[in-house]
Structure formats: structure tokens, C-alpha cells
């Protein structure tokens, strides 16, 4: 546990572990992970050496989009527990020295939310409808959508309600977009932020943070392009990364600062690097996810560029950056690194195509993927800023590519059509394996012997990656994570120094940088992307992702050297 956890700015260099609650641990045997399951595994999380737990949504939800379709922002889904279970989990985390971060979904609500039901009942022009984005349809009787905007999950972004009006849903049809020009929306979310802060939440992860502010009135809707690009920000984009969104977060900052210590937040904002810093401003959320690292293929120049952009955004914001290799929305990085590496303007394109064909088109070299994942972790952990881990990556889990289509839950898979089909994100959301041999048949995911089947099927090869197997093997990925996280805390974050200097003389196939570390010493991190082994600088090799070759660093490996 790092000393940062005791400071108001603990989050600036924290290691945050993302728990996808429905797939973490099932304490009651209904096939869904739950809040009590997180509490029961708190010792495992403490042993890992993390600073905070980020809980993906656990609110009442129809589960159309894995809980990101929220029906009530100030309660716990009864299938996952109760508010009292949340309180107990929060207390257990704090007792173990860990902070708690909860997910906030402010762009849209479930169509089961009481507000949306009231909007449908109230009719056109009502105050209830003004809380959402309703517009009249085109055509004589409003039978055509207001324009041709597409949902990011496939299909049109407008849905008719039978009275000539349509509502906007940038995601699933069951996720109605809120109208952030309405003061009711502002006040209700401030109430939600206070509700969870009062119950012990230390911070918030903000879903789709770049989409809240929208321009639907400055010109006729039909004049906008059918698919405004998330990567093209500014006044000319009606939906994404508009300047007005920052007014919302400055308002939220006032709420965060009501607490001691002040709450922090991290934005999920898929924006150009030049705009990241605004979300991370101390006057707004504090941090923003830097997805550049997770978008990079296994090429030295792509990782170097990702690091440079992350550091530049942090310097501009006056905060620290974040480093991410995997999360609940992308294929697991050991699989990405195990497949052929292809440069592409569309990140993860090859693995997306591979998943669409159940993982049968390209060879997944798991030995190579594991080696690269170990190297990437050590390179990532040495960087200044916060690191966000995704559950199961500490076990070295690969993407589950062959989930039967009939068992999929992700709306991306359910809503896309043959021409633009996507298998979706379920392959990284499969319930974790806790025991290799288990009479329950689900690798120990469910506590009771008698239980419902896990909500997503687990493959037989999960037995090799079960927690009990890896805990018994000191050469496992789990032990490597524990050692690396412990060493990061001991050597780097305890100093509070977030500076970095590039180390020269290695060539363009090596990423090497230096950081001040404990005891007035210097840590050098060296990652070798090249074909041949490279010499390491003078000093003590305190950790290496692979065995050295006659004292030299082999390909696809990272070493930490202290002098």
C-alpha cells in the first residue's frame, strides 16, 4: 500500500483496480457477482497491493448494457445486494487501506428510470420530457427520425414513442440521453454525488464524460452529418467533446470540494490528446483516462508516442496522467499482444475481426502474449501517474473469443447487423476463475455449492489461470503483479516525485526512462521491442519481466535497474 493513500492527493499516483461486480465473485449463488462477493475477497485485493477499488455500475438496472443502463442512481441492484452491503464493503476496503471509486453514468438513464417513464406519460412539450432529448420527427406525422444520426451500438440513434416525437439514444435504445440544459438534471446528479460521498465513496469514474453537452438547436437537425466523429471535437460537433461540457464539471468540482479530503473523479473521455487536459484540470475532475497506451500495438514507436502524449496532457492540466492497458470495454491486452501486430488507423481492428470469427482466423500465441503483457506491466508501473488495472489481468487472462452468440449479453453484439457486426465486449467480462478444481463447475466463482450457472460461460482453459493455481506458483502472473506493485510502492510513489527523463543511447527499438526513487537513487526502466538482446545500464536489476540472457535484456522484456 502506498503512502499516497494517506494523503488528500492519494489518487495522483494510485493503483486502481477495476471490479466488474457481476463477474468478480458471486456470494449468493445466483450466477451474478455481487457486493458481498467484493467484501469477501477484500483480502485478495489487499494482498495484490492496490490503492483503490473502482466499482463498475452496481445500481438497479435492466442490464441491457452491463449495468450502464441505470434505473436508480442512489440504490444497489437487489440482485447485487443492498445499500447496507455497500456500506459494509466500503468499510472493509477502508479498513484494508483502500479507497473506493464508484461509476457515475451521467449521459443517459435506463428507459426504466422513473424520470423516463414520467416523460412518456406526460407527452410532448412537458417539463418531464425536457429532462431528456426529445424532438419531433420528420414527415407528415412525425414518422421519420429527426435526422440520420447513428447509435454507437448500431442502428439509428432516435427512437419513436408513438406521438410524433423521438428520443435520442447515443447507445442502446434502452439508454435515453439526458438533456443537460435542464437544471433538474444538474441538481439530481449533484444529489447523487453527495449521496455516495456521504456513504464513503472517495471518488468517481465518469462514464462517457465527453458527451453530456449537446447542440441540437443552433441549426436544423437534418443539416448535421449523419455520424459526427467522436475524434473531431469543438463547436462544429453537436454531440462530442463540446466546450460547454466543462461548465458541468466545474460545477461538480464545487461539490467534490465540500468534503475533506476533496473527492476526485476520472473522466472516460475519448477525445483528442490535446483536449484531455481540460477534463483533468484541478477546477474540474482531476484526472482523465489516457487510452493512448491501450490503443498501441506492440511497436516501440507507438508506445513511446502514447507515453509522450500522456505526459504532455498531464503537464498541461497540472495533474497526473493515467495509464491503462485493459478495461471492461476492450479486448484483454495479453490477447492483443499475442495476435499478429498490424499498424492500423482503427485501434484493435485486427482483434475485433478475430473475435467476430470466434478467434479462428489468426494464431493467438499465448506464450508471446504473456511475455509482452509482463513487459508492458513493468513499463507501465514505472511511469509517473496513476495506473488502472482491470480485474483478471493480474492472472494473465486472455480474451474469451468463442462465447456462443446465443449466450452474449453485450448490446454491441445484439444491435449490430450482418454488414457491421461486432461480437462485443463479453469476452473480457467472463466471471473470474478462483479455483481450478471445483465441484460447483464454475471455477469457484459462486460460493454456494448449489447455484445458478454463471451469467457468461467460462472456458475450460480458465483452470490454468485460477487464483489458487497461480498463488501456488511463484513464477505466475499473479505473483509478478504482487512483486511489481509492491516494488512500485517502495521505490517510486513513496517519494512523491512524478518527474521522468528519457534515457538515451538505446536506439529506436527500446523504450528507456529514468525516475528518482527512494534513498536518493535513480530507477531506470528499459523495455526491449527489438529482435536482439540489449545491454542494461550499471546498477542492480531489482525486477525483470523475463530471464536475462547473459546479463542482457531479451526481446519483449522490461527490466528495472536501480543505481
C-alpha positions, 0 to 999 in steps of 0.5 A: 500500500502506498503512502499516497493513500494517506494523503488528500492527493492519494489518487495522483499516483494510485493503483486502481483496480477495476471490479466488474461486480457481476463477474468478480465473485458471486456470494449468493449463488445466483450466477451474478457477482455481487457486493458481498462477493467484493467484501469477501475477497477484500483480502485478495485485493489487499494482498495484490497491493492496490490503492483503490477499488473502482466499482463498475455500475452496481445500481438497479438496472435492466442490464441491457448494457452491463449495468450502464443502463441505470434505473436508480442512481442512489440504490444497489441492484437487489440482485447485487445486494443492498445499500447496507452491503455497500456500506459494509464493503466500503468499510472493509476496503477502508479498513484494508487501506483502500479507497473506493471509486464508484461509476457515475453514468451521467449521459443517459438513464435506463428507459426504466428510470422513473424520470423516463417513464414520467416523460412518456406519460406526460407527452410532448412539450412537458417539463418531464420530457425536457429532462431528456432529448426529445424532438419531433420527427420528420414527415407528415406525422412525425414518422421519420427520425429527426435526422440520420444520426447513428447509435454507437451500438448500431442502428439509428440513434432516435427512437419513436414513442408513438406521438410524433416525437423521438428520443435520442439514444447515443447507445442502446435504445434502452439508454435515453440521453439526458438533456443537460440544459435542464437544471433538474438534471444538474441538481439530481446528479449533484444529489447523487454525488453527495449521496455516495460521498456521504456513504464513503465513496472517495471518488468517481469514474465518469462514464462517457464524460465527453458527451453530456453537452449537446447542440441540437438547436443552433441549426436544423437537425437534418443539416448535421452529418449523419455520424459526427466523429467522436475524434473531431471535437469543438463547436462544429460537433453537436454531440462530442467533446463540446466546450460547454461540457466543462461548465458541468464539471466545474460545477461538480468540482464545487461539490467534490470540494465540500468534503475533506479530503476533496473527492476526485473523479476520472473522466472516460473521455475519448477525445483528442490528446490535446483536449484531455487536459481540460477534463483533468484540470484541478477546477474540474475532475482531476484526472482523465483516462489516457487510452493512448497506451491501450490503443498501441500495438506492440511497436516501440514507436507507438508506445513511446508516442502514447507515453509522450502524449500522456505526459504532455496532457498531464503537464498541461492540466497540472495533474497526473496522467493515467495509464491503462492497458485493459478495461471492461470495454476492450479486448484483454491486452495479453490477447492483443499482444499475442495476435499478429501486430498490424499498424492500423488507423482503427485501434484493435481492428485486427482483434475485433475481426478475430473475435467476430470469427470466434478467434479462428482466423489468426494464431493467438500465441499465448506464450508471446502474449504473456511475455509482452503483457509482463513487459508492458506491466513493468513499463507501465508501473514505472511511469509517473501517474496513476495506473488502472488495472482491470480485474483478471489481468493480474492472472494473465487472462486472455480474451474469451473469443468463442462465447456462443452468440446465443449466450452474449449479453453485450448490446454491441453484439445484439444491435449490430447487423450482418454488414457491421457486426461486432461480437462485443465486449463479453469476452473480457467480462467472463466471471473470474476463475478462483479455483481450478478444481471445483465441484460447483463447475464454475471455477469457484466463482459462486460460493454456494455449492448449489447455484445458478450457472454463471451469467457468461460461460467460462472456458475450460482453459480458465483452470490454468489461470485460477487464483489458487493455481497461480498463488501456488506458483511463484513464477505466475502472473499473479505473483509478478503483479504482487512483486511489481506493485509492491516494488512500485510502492517502495521505490517510486510513489513513496517519494512523491516525485512524478518527474521522468527523463528519457534515457538515451543511447538505446536506439529506436527499438527500446523504450528507456526512462529514468525516475528518482526513487527512494534513498536518493537513487535513480530507477531506470526502466528499459523495455526491449521491442527489438529482435536482439538482446540489449545491454542494461545500464550499471546498477542492480536489476531489482525486477525483470519481466523475463530471464536475462540472457547473459546479463542482457535484456531479451526481446519483449522484456522490461527490466528495472535497474536501480543505481 
